[in-house]
Amino acid sequence: MLRGLQSAGRYMIYFKNMDKVSGRSAMPEEVLPDIYRIEVPLPKNPLKYTNAYLIKGSERHLLVDTGFNWSECLQALKSGLKLFNASLDKIDFFITHLHGDHSGLVYQLCSPDARVYCSRVDAELLMETASPAYGRESDRLYNRHGFPANMLGKGYNKRDYISGEFMNYVYLNPKDRISVGSYRFEAILTPGHSPGHLCLYEPFQQILISGDHILDDITPNITAWPNVNDSLGSYLNSLEQIQQLHVKMVLPGHRSLIHNCAARVRELQEHHRVRLNEIMQILANGAQTAYQVAGSMTWDMHYKNWNESPLFQRWFATGEAIAHLEYLHNQGQVKKSSQEKHCLFSLP
Ligand SMILES: [Zn+2]
């Protein structure tokens, strides 16, 4: 059973088996030859930690993801790199996606000649989301979907941990290669959790670095973005893409390593199928905004009702509801209409 609405930096996630997670960072470990996992703690954040992966090469090394731009994250990362004798001037970076718990420390850590691999889409969004204009655009989107105007801009969608600084990005396109040591990684564009999310696949060793596209214990949040149509449709297509690969081990952005990728992908697909069915049942009661639909969806929150739940949780829930409703609309399963300022969804 998945459930439990939680804040996770800029997005919401569902937890299951919370008691499996100690909340303490484990010692950095070698998970595969020359691939080291460094747990970067995220204090007071339900995600608990980000997995950064150091892949050692003969000349230069690659660091996958970093954690937030927080002192606790910086300290853990630096300790891990020191433990494995990786000096910062020999490190290039790969950012799976723009979220601050993955990209937050790159600007601070990268040396002047370091390459920072990322998708163009997420690199540009990383710059854009740091601007007040993007915040206003995002507020307009949520308001159109019924989020109350008088509750917008109350600080629940803070963007404190996002670096808006320009970096020496190397944009990766699908099938672009990154070679480190004996590994030959290929970039796979997996939009959904973010519009330009990237995974790295090593076809010879059958290893997938999955970022937040595929996680164990947690279902990645799929939400609404300004100027992005159908995040959930993109996400489901990206899952299908991964299902075509031979994968022996998944190195995810949070929590445990995954040894049965195909089974986990099927669970994630089923999770969204169940959510879509639930929304169709909710719409049987009549036309509603995404905000209203979110209020009727089952969330395992410790609040008596939707209107008493914290604003940031309503914000994340509404984003998720919009993503599912837009998907159903694109599939022709629900109608979308405008009434005054709001967008309404209904059964055909
Ligand atoms: Zn993320």
Residues whose N, C-alpha, C, O or C-beta is under 5 A from the ligand:
A	BS01	ZN	H99 D212
